[in-house]
């Protein structure tokens, strides 16, 4: 277990402990090392607040958040926690500070106080991993949206955190940029990084090993993509996107077709339909 939340509550200052000001309440949740977890939920469900609690950008107003055994309530541990949990946000322009691609990746490494030779090694290692090799001297402002977000990811992974939280990191990108970033996220997970991917997209959530659905400051569903996306009534209640195969399968069930609840993608839906037609 790399992240553990116990009875976590959060409200913003001046909004009181109960009522409309409460963002999270009684949250118990954990993530194992090496997992790829997608977090979905409607606007206002507490997803982004949860993300900020994971690296002590926010601290809980009730309960405890532990990262690698470190308690975020202890301000003396914040530096160590933030080295272990990296964040990639929605707008890459908010994370880019360097005048060149190389300088931008180096910025976080300088803050860690690494020797210059080690910084060079890490920059040479991470840029090919996000598809930016050969672009070291380019200005970040001349990059595409997808390239900028991959640069933001490079800056995070160069610091070698145990966990990377992607807070709707593809929402401002075009389809090509989204594919680039999703490929980078999957590659990171395959390399052993623990990934927490906050997203509105059901299609993106399907890449995860586990899907968590939040609503009204609490976790409502937590399971494999197959288990979660076959609970269509709940997802529609929270106005969440459904994968196409899940929506089609649900409509066919409503028409009386005896489809199973284990359909996981378009291919398995086609196989079940073909078997019924036979």
BALOBA-1460 file (C-alpha; in Angstrom, 3 decimals):
// residues 278
<rec num="1" residu="x" x="0.000" y="0.000" z="0.000"/>
<rec num="2" residu="x" x="1.544" y="3.285" z="-1.118"/>
<rec num="3" residu="x" x="-1.353" y="5.677" z="-0.352"/>
<rec num="4" residu="x" x="-3.863" y="5.341" z="2.461"/>
<rec num="5" residu="x" x="-6.721" y="7.641" z="3.425"/>
<rec num="6" residu="x" x="-8.537" y="7.038" z="6.711"/>
<rec num="7" residu="x" x="-11.811" y="8.801" z="7.528"/>
<rec num="8" residu="x" x="-10.684" y="11.842" z="5.534"/>
<rec num="9" residu="x" x="-12.790" y="14.969" z="5.491"/>
<rec num="10" residu="x" x="-12.084" y="18.326" z="3.926"/>
<rec num="11" residu="x" x="-13.731" y="21.722" z="3.808"/>
<rec num="12" residu="x" x="-12.284" y="24.995" z="2.597"/>
<rec num="13" residu="x" x="-11.610" y="27.722" z="5.190"/>
<rec num="14" residu="x" x="-14.651" y="29.766" z="6.160"/>
<rec num="15" residu="x" x="-17.127" y="27.232" z="4.823"/>
<rec num="16" residu="x" x="-17.784" y="25.310" z="8.033"/>
<rec num="17" residu="x" x="-17.457" y="21.638" z="8.821"/>
<rec num="18" residu="x" x="-20.861" y="20.525" z="7.585"/>
<rec num="19" residu="x" x="-23.272" y="21.372" z="4.816"/>
<rec num="20" residu="x" x="-22.487" y="22.886" z="1.429"/>
<rec num="21" residu="x" x="-18.897" y="23.751" z="2.357"/>
<rec num="22" residu="x" x="-17.941" y="20.100" z="2.859"/>
<rec num="23" residu="x" x="-15.984" y="18.746" z="-0.120"/>
<rec num="24" residu="x" x="-14.996" y="15.316" z="1.239"/>
<rec num="25" residu="x" x="-16.445" y="13.369" z="4.138"/>
<rec num="26" residu="x" x="-15.486" y="10.068" z="5.770"/>
<rec num="27" residu="x" x="-13.249" y="8.975" z="2.889"/>
<rec num="28" residu="x" x="-11.486" y="5.616" z="3.310"/>
<rec num="29" residu="x" x="-9.348" y="4.631" z="0.341"/>
<rec num="30" residu="x" x="-6.022" y="3.049" z="-0.520"/>
<rec num="31" residu="x" x="-3.799" y="2.527" z="-3.547"/>
<rec num="32" residu="x" x="-1.226" y="-0.238" z="-3.880"/>
<rec num="33" residu="x" x="2.234" y="0.291" z="-5.308"/>
<rec num="34" residu="x" x="2.251" y="-0.130" z="-9.094"/>
<rec num="35" residu="x" x="-1.514" y="0.260" z="-9.567"/>
<rec num="36" residu="x" x="-3.148" y="2.260" z="-12.358"/>
<rec num="37" residu="x" x="-6.310" y="3.806" z="-10.922"/>
<rec num="38" residu="x" x="-8.762" y="6.043" z="-12.811"/>
<rec num="39" residu="x" x="-10.950" y="8.413" z="-10.776"/>
<rec num="40" residu="x" x="-14.190" y="9.665" z="-12.324"/>
<rec num="41" residu="x" x="-17.027" y="11.794" z="-11.032"/>
<rec num="42" residu="x" x="-19.286" y="14.729" z="-11.899"/>
<rec num="43" residu="x" x="-18.178" y="18.315" z="-11.399"/>
<rec num="44" residu="x" x="-18.012" y="19.147" z="-7.699"/>
<rec num="45" residu="x" x="-17.578" y="15.534" z="-6.633"/>
<rec num="46" residu="x" x="-14.221" y="16.229" z="-4.934"/>
<rec num="47" residu="x" x="-11.849" y="14.669" z="-7.489"/>
<rec num="48" residu="x" x="-9.420" y="17.575" z="-7.734"/>
<rec num="49" residu="x" x="-9.488" y="18.126" z="-3.971"/>
<rec num="50" residu="x" x="-8.568" y="14.466" z="-3.537"/>
<rec num="51" residu="x" x="-5.660" y="14.906" z="-5.966"/>
<rec num="52" residu="x" x="-4.261" y="17.848" z="-3.997"/>
<rec num="53" residu="x" x="-4.541" y="15.937" z="-0.726"/>
<rec num="54" residu="x" x="-2.255" y="13.235" z="-2.095"/>
<rec num="55" residu="x" x="0.868" y="15.407" z="-2.153"/>
<rec num="56" residu="x" x="0.037" y="17.835" z="0.662"/>
<rec num="57" residu="x" x="-0.986" y="20.769" z="-1.528"/>
<rec num="58" residu="x" x="-4.008" y="20.490" z="0.773"/>
<rec num="59" residu="x" x="-4.170" y="18.752" z="4.155"/>
<rec num="60" residu="x" x="-7.319" y="17.080" z="5.480"/>
<rec num="61" residu="x" x="-9.509" y="18.884" z="7.995"/>
<rec num="62" residu="x" x="-10.366" y="15.454" z="9.426"/>
<rec num="63" residu="x" x="-8.671" y="12.053" z="9.279"/>
<rec num="64" residu="x" x="-5.260" y="11.180" z="7.852"/>
<rec num="65" residu="x" x="-3.592" y="10.868" z="4.456"/>
<rec num="66" residu="x" x="-0.449" y="8.736" z="4.386"/>
<rec num="67" residu="x" x="1.977" y="8.496" z="1.461"/>
<rec num="68" residu="x" x="4.692" y="5.836" z="1.749"/>
<rec num="69" residu="x" x="3.996" y="5.885" z="5.495"/>
<rec num="70" residu="x" x="4.399" y="9.683" z="5.738"/>
<rec num="71" residu="x" x="1.512" y="11.681" z="7.245"/>
<rec num="72" residu="x" x="0.531" y="14.804" z="5.279"/>
<rec num="73" residu="x" x="-0.671" y="16.428" z="8.526"/>
<rec num="74" residu="x" x="2.999" y="16.733" z="9.545"/>
<rec num="75" residu="x" x="4.353" y="19.796" z="7.727"/>
<rec num="76" residu="x" x="7.891" y="18.554" z="8.301"/>
<rec num="77" residu="x" x="7.158" y="15.694" z="5.876"/>
<rec num="78" residu="x" x="5.773" y="17.821" z="3.038"/>
<rec num="79" residu="x" x="9.046" y="18.012" z="1.107"/>
<rec num="80" residu="x" x="9.525" y="14.244" z="1.218"/>
<rec num="81" residu="x" x="5.887" y="13.627" z="0.275"/>
<rec num="82" residu="x" x="6.078" y="15.922" z="-2.749"/>
<rec num="83" residu="x" x="9.164" y="14.096" z="-3.966"/>
<rec num="84" residu="x" x="7.174" y="10.862" z="-3.855"/>
<rec num="85" residu="x" x="3.952" y="12.147" z="-5.472"/>
<rec num="86" residu="x" x="4.230" y="14.149" z="-8.692"/>
<rec num="87" residu="x" x="1.325" y="16.143" z="-10.163"/>
<rec num="88" residu="x" x="0.400" y="16.840" z="-13.787"/>
<rec num="89" residu="x" x="-2.399" y="19.378" z="-14.093"/>
<rec num="90" residu="x" x="-5.009" y="20.264" z="-16.686"/>
<rec num="91" residu="x" x="-3.192" y="23.207" z="-18.278"/>
<rec num="92" residu="x" x="0.453" y="22.478" z="-19.173"/>
<rec num="93" residu="x" x="1.207" y="26.197" z="-19.547"/>
<rec num="94" residu="x" x="0.808" y="26.502" z="-15.771"/>
<rec num="95" residu="x" x="3.655" y="24.037" z="-15.209"/>
<rec num="96" residu="x" x="6.137" y="25.174" z="-17.857"/>
<rec num="97" residu="x" x="8.734" y="27.671" z="-16.591"/>
<rec num="98" residu="x" x="11.865" y="27.132" z="-18.710"/>
<rec num="99" residu="x" x="12.879" y="28.996" z="-21.861"/>
<rec num="100" residu="x" x="13.836" y="25.703" z="-23.549"/>
<rec num="101" residu="x" x="12.675" y="22.126" z="-23.225"/>
<rec num="102" residu="x" x="15.950" y="21.219" z="-21.502"/>
<rec num="103" residu="x" x="15.717" y="24.115" z="-19.048"/>
<rec num="104" residu="x" x="12.148" y="23.261" z="-18.155"/>
<rec num="105" residu="x" x="12.981" y="19.671" z="-17.209"/>
<rec num="106" residu="x" x="16.053" y="20.922" z="-15.337"/>
<rec num="107" residu="x" x="14.008" y="23.314" z="-13.175"/>
<rec num="108" residu="x" x="12.633" y="20.654" z="-10.836"/>
<rec num="109" residu="x" x="15.986" y="18.876" z="-10.686"/>
<rec num="110" residu="x" x="17.696" y="22.094" z="-9.611"/>
<rec num="111" residu="x" x="15.171" y="22.395" z="-6.788"/>
<rec num="112" residu="x" x="16.219" y="18.932" z="-5.653"/>
<rec num="113" residu="x" x="19.836" y="20.133" z="-5.518"/>
<rec num="114" residu="x" x="21.118" y="17.450" z="-7.892"/>
<rec num="115" residu="x" x="24.637" y="17.703" z="-9.356"/>
<rec num="116" residu="x" x="24.729" y="19.014" z="-12.927"/>
<rec num="117" residu="x" x="26.006" y="15.725" z="-14.346"/>
<rec num="118" residu="x" x="23.099" y="13.831" z="-12.768"/>
<rec num="119" residu="x" x="20.694" y="16.417" z="-14.181"/>
<rec num="120" residu="x" x="22.106" y="15.856" z="-17.674"/>
<rec num="121" residu="x" x="21.702" y="12.083" z="-17.309"/>
<rec num="122" residu="x" x="18.092" y="12.383" z="-16.189"/>
<rec num="123" residu="x" x="17.154" y="14.833" z="-18.948"/>
<rec num="124" residu="x" x="18.723" y="12.522" z="-21.548"/>
<rec num="125" residu="x" x="16.744" y="9.633" z="-20.042"/>
<rec num="126" residu="x" x="13.266" y="11.202" z="-19.792"/>
<rec num="127" residu="x" x="12.928" y="13.116" z="-23.070"/>
<rec num="128" residu="x" x="12.977" y="9.975" z="-25.281"/>
<rec num="129" residu="x" x="10.426" y="8.371" z="-22.939"/>
<rec num="130" residu="x" x="7.895" y="11.110" z="-23.729"/>
<rec num="131" residu="x" x="8.773" y="11.469" z="-27.400"/>
<rec num="132" residu="x" x="10.661" y="14.776" z="-27.124"/>
<rec num="133" residu="x" x="14.154" y="13.581" z="-27.989"/>
<rec num="134" residu="x" x="15.972" y="16.040" z="-30.252"/>
<rec num="135" residu="x" x="13.820" y="18.972" z="-29.088"/>
<rec num="136" residu="x" x="16.021" y="19.981" z="-26.147"/>
<rec num="137" residu="x" x="16.714" y="23.513" z="-27.438"/>
<rec num="138" residu="x" x="13.196" y="24.323" z="-28.629"/>
<rec num="139" residu="x" x="11.076" y="26.910" z="-26.875"/>
<rec num="140" residu="x" x="8.134" y="25.298" z="-25.043"/>
<rec num="141" residu="x" x="5.850" y="27.975" z="-26.455"/>
<rec num="142" residu="x" x="6.417" y="26.592" z="-29.954"/>
<rec num="143" residu="x" x="5.242" y="23.114" z="-28.973"/>
<rec num="144" residu="x" x="1.800" y="21.687" z="-29.649"/>
<rec num="145" residu="x" x="-0.633" y="21.158" z="-26.776"/>
<rec num="146" residu="x" x="0.186" y="17.463" z="-26.606"/>
<rec num="147" residu="x" x="3.919" y="18.153" z="-26.678"/>
<rec num="148" residu="x" x="3.572" y="20.721" z="-23.886"/>
<rec num="149" residu="x" x="1.729" y="18.237" z="-21.704"/>
<rec num="150" residu="x" x="4.361" y="15.596" z="-22.414"/>
<rec num="151" residu="x" x="7.002" y="18.145" z="-21.413"/>
<rec num="152" residu="x" x="5.135" y="18.701" z="-18.138"/>
<rec num="153" residu="x" x="5.154" y="14.910" z="-17.640"/>
<rec num="154" residu="x" x="8.894" y="14.791" z="-18.391"/>
<rec num="155" residu="x" x="9.543" y="17.417" z="-15.716"/>
<rec num="156" residu="x" x="7.683" y="15.278" z="-13.191"/>
<rec num="157" residu="x" x="9.157" y="11.877" z="-14.050"/>
<rec num="158" residu="x" x="12.702" y="13.315" z="-14.078"/>
<rec num="159" residu="x" x="12.291" y="13.765" z="-10.322"/>
<rec num="160" residu="x" x="11.478" y="10.033" z="-10.096"/>
<rec num="161" residu="x" x="8.381" y="10.059" z="-7.905"/>
<rec num="162" residu="x" x="6.746" y="6.826" z="-6.783"/>
<rec num="163" residu="x" x="3.284" y="8.091" z="-7.771"/>
<rec num="164" residu="x" x="2.110" y="10.449" z="-10.518"/>
<rec num="165" residu="x" x="-1.344" y="12.025" z="-10.306"/>
<rec num="166" residu="x" x="-2.814" y="13.242" z="-13.602"/>
<rec num="167" residu="x" x="-5.568" y="15.740" z="-12.804"/>
<rec num="168" residu="x" x="-7.641" y="15.875" z="-16.032"/>
<rec num="169" residu="x" x="-4.357" y="16.236" z="-17.896"/>
<rec num="170" residu="x" x="-5.914" y="15.540" z="-21.329"/>
<rec num="171" residu="x" x="-9.055" y="17.674" z="-21.082"/>
<rec num="172" residu="x" x="-7.595" y="20.686" z="-22.960"/>
<rec num="173" residu="x" x="-5.999" y="18.643" z="-25.757"/>
<rec num="174" residu="x" x="-7.115" y="17.739" z="-29.261"/>
<rec num="175" residu="x" x="-7.505" y="14.020" z="-30.127"/>
<rec num="176" residu="x" x="-3.904" y="13.716" z="-31.370"/>
<rec num="177" residu="x" x="-2.502" y="15.346" z="-28.230"/>
<rec num="178" residu="x" x="-4.729" y="13.183" z="-26.055"/>
<rec num="179" residu="x" x="-3.402" y="10.012" z="-27.692"/>
<rec num="180" residu="x" x="0.191" y="11.192" z="-27.143"/>
<rec num="181" residu="x" x="-0.369" y="11.806" z="-23.444"/>
<rec num="182" residu="x" x="-2.292" y="8.565" z="-22.885"/>
<rec num="183" residu="x" x="0.550" y="6.648" z="-24.514"/>
<rec num="184" residu="x" x="3.005" y="8.360" z="-22.138"/>
<rec num="185" residu="x" x="0.807" y="7.507" z="-19.127"/>
<rec num="186" residu="x" x="0.550" y="3.834" z="-20.109"/>
<rec num="187" residu="x" x="4.321" y="3.647" z="-20.677"/>
<rec num="188" residu="x" x="4.957" y="5.083" z="-17.217"/>
<rec num="189" residu="x" x="2.695" y="2.503" z="-15.619"/>
<rec num="190" residu="x" x="4.327" y="-0.330" z="-17.544"/>
<rec num="191" residu="x" x="7.649" y="0.933" z="-16.190"/>
<rec num="192" residu="x" x="6.426" y="0.500" z="-12.603"/>
<rec num="193" residu="x" x="5.103" y="3.956" z="-11.713"/>
<rec num="194" residu="x" x="1.892" y="4.109" z="-9.686"/>
<rec num="195" residu="x" x="-0.628" y="6.136" z="-11.717"/>
<rec num="196" residu="x" x="-3.745" y="7.937" z="-10.490"/>
<rec num="197" residu="x" x="-5.605" y="9.358" z="-13.480"/>
<rec num="198" residu="x" x="-8.472" y="11.764" z="-12.780"/>
<rec num="199" residu="x" x="-10.651" y="12.039" z="-15.871"/>
<rec num="200" residu="x" x="-14.150" y="12.671" z="-17.199"/>
<rec num="201" residu="x" x="-13.543" y="10.280" z="-20.095"/>
<rec num="202" residu="x" x="-14.821" y="6.718" z="-19.841"/>
<rec num="203" residu="x" x="-12.644" y="5.761" z="-22.800"/>
<rec num="204" residu="x" x="-9.543" y="6.905" z="-20.921"/>
<rec num="205" residu="x" x="-10.642" y="5.173" z="-17.718"/>
<rec num="206" residu="x" x="-10.793" y="1.848" z="-19.578"/>
<rec num="207" residu="x" x="-6.974" y="1.790" z="-19.689"/>
<rec num="208" residu="x" x="-6.837" y="1.608" z="-15.885"/>
<rec num="209" residu="x" x="-6.745" y="-1.557" z="-13.801"/>
<rec num="210" residu="x" x="-9.267" y="-0.069" z="-11.400"/>
<rec num="211" residu="x" x="-11.939" y="2.630" z="-11.662"/>
<rec num="212" residu="x" x="-13.174" y="4.750" z="-8.751"/>
<rec num="213" residu="x" x="-16.346" y="6.825" z="-9.074"/>
<rec num="214" residu="x" x="-16.826" y="9.789" z="-6.752"/>
<rec num="215" residu="x" x="-20.028" y="11.750" z="-6.138"/>
<rec num="216" residu="x" x="-20.908" y="14.315" z="-3.457"/>
<rec num="217" residu="x" x="-17.526" y="13.986" z="-1.748"/>
<rec num="218" residu="x" x="-17.579" y="10.210" z="-1.306"/>
<rec num="219" residu="x" x="-16.477" y="7.102" z="-3.197"/>
<rec num="220" residu="x" x="-19.568" y="5.439" z="-4.649"/>
<rec num="221" residu="x" x="-18.037" y="2.726" z="-6.845"/>
<rec num="222" residu="x" x="-14.620" y="1.070" z="-6.789"/>
<rec num="223" residu="x" x="-13.741" y="-1.913" z="-8.945"/>
<rec num="224" residu="x" x="-12.478" y="-3.158" z="-12.281"/>
<rec num="225" residu="x" x="-13.564" y="-1.250" z="-15.416"/>
<rec num="226" residu="x" x="-15.885" y="-4.136" z="-16.323"/>
<rec num="227" residu="x" x="-17.612" y="-4.084" z="-12.930"/>
<rec num="228" residu="x" x="-17.958" y="-0.308" z="-12.813"/>
<rec num="229" residu="x" x="-19.094" y="0.340" z="-16.382"/>
<rec num="230" residu="x" x="-21.750" y="-2.347" z="-16.218"/>
<rec num="231" residu="x" x="-23.492" y="-0.422" z="-13.411"/>
<rec num="232" residu="x" x="-25.173" y="1.771" z="-15.980"/>
<rec num="233" residu="x" x="-28.026" y="3.056" z="-13.810"/>
<rec num="234" residu="x" x="-25.633" y="4.472" z="-11.218"/>
<rec num="235" residu="x" x="-23.395" y="6.096" z="-13.805"/>
<rec num="236" residu="x" x="-26.346" y="7.719" z="-15.536"/>
<rec num="237" residu="x" x="-27.629" y="8.963" z="-12.188"/>
<rec num="238" residu="x" x="-24.365" y="10.892" z="-11.785"/>
<rec num="239" residu="x" x="-24.429" y="12.057" z="-15.446"/>
<rec num="240" residu="x" x="-21.182" y="10.242" z="-16.231"/>
<rec num="241" residu="x" x="-20.060" y="9.204" z="-19.684"/>
<rec num="242" residu="x" x="-20.478" y="5.557" z="-20.637"/>
<rec num="243" residu="x" x="-18.204" y="3.646" z="-23.010"/>
<rec num="244" residu="x" x="-20.017" y="2.980" z="-26.280"/>
<rec num="245" residu="x" x="-20.072" y="-0.802" z="-25.742"/>
<rec num="246" residu="x" x="-21.658" y="-0.421" z="-22.293"/>
<rec num="247" residu="x" x="-24.348" y="1.941" z="-23.550"/>
<rec num="248" residu="x" x="-25.200" y="-0.301" z="-26.527"/>
<rec num="249" residu="x" x="-25.270" y="-3.419" z="-24.341"/>
<rec num="250" residu="x" x="-27.578" y="-1.734" z="-21.840"/>
<rec num="251" residu="x" x="-30.018" y="-0.652" z="-24.560"/>
<rec num="252" residu="x" x="-30.049" y="-4.151" z="-26.005"/>
<rec num="253" residu="x" x="-30.758" y="-5.644" z="-22.571"/>
<rec num="254" residu="x" x="-33.703" y="-3.260" z="-22.264"/>
<rec num="255" residu="x" x="-34.983" y="-4.737" z="-25.532"/>
<rec num="256" residu="x" x="-34.865" y="-8.213" z="-23.994"/>
<rec num="257" residu="x" x="-31.536" y="-9.559" z="-25.246"/>
<rec num="258" residu="x" x="-29.897" y="-11.801" z="-22.570"/>
<rec num="259" residu="x" x="-26.448" y="-10.186" z="-22.620"/>
<rec num="260" residu="x" x="-24.083" y="-10.878" z="-19.740"/>
<rec num="261" residu="x" x="-22.740" y="-8.261" z="-17.311"/>
<rec num="262" residu="x" x="-19.134" y="-9.170" z="-18.160"/>
<rec num="263" residu="x" x="-18.879" y="-7.295" z="-21.458"/>
<rec num="264" residu="x" x="-15.597" y="-5.376" z="-21.338"/>
<rec num="265" residu="x" x="-15.177" y="-3.878" z="-24.822"/>
<rec num="266" residu="x" x="-16.611" y="-3.754" z="-28.336"/>
<rec num="267" residu="x" x="-15.043" y="-7.116" z="-29.210"/>
<rec num="268" residu="x" x="-16.725" y="-9.040" z="-26.387"/>
<rec num="269" residu="x" x="-20.046" y="-7.352" z="-27.204"/>
<rec num="270" residu="x" x="-19.781" y="-8.474" z="-30.831"/>
<rec num="271" residu="x" x="-18.919" y="-12.033" z="-29.744"/>
<rec num="272" residu="x" x="-21.979" y="-12.250" z="-27.489"/>
<rec num="273" residu="x" x="-24.253" y="-10.843" z="-30.194"/>
<rec num="274" residu="x" x="-22.839" y="-13.280" z="-32.733"/>
<rec num="275" residu="x" x="-23.426" y="-16.210" z="-30.362"/>
<rec num="276" residu="x" x="-27.049" y="-15.126" z="-29.836"/>
<rec num="277" residu="x" x="-27.627" y="-14.755" z="-33.574"/>
<rec num="278" residu="x" x="-26.294" y="-18.281" z="-34.106"/>
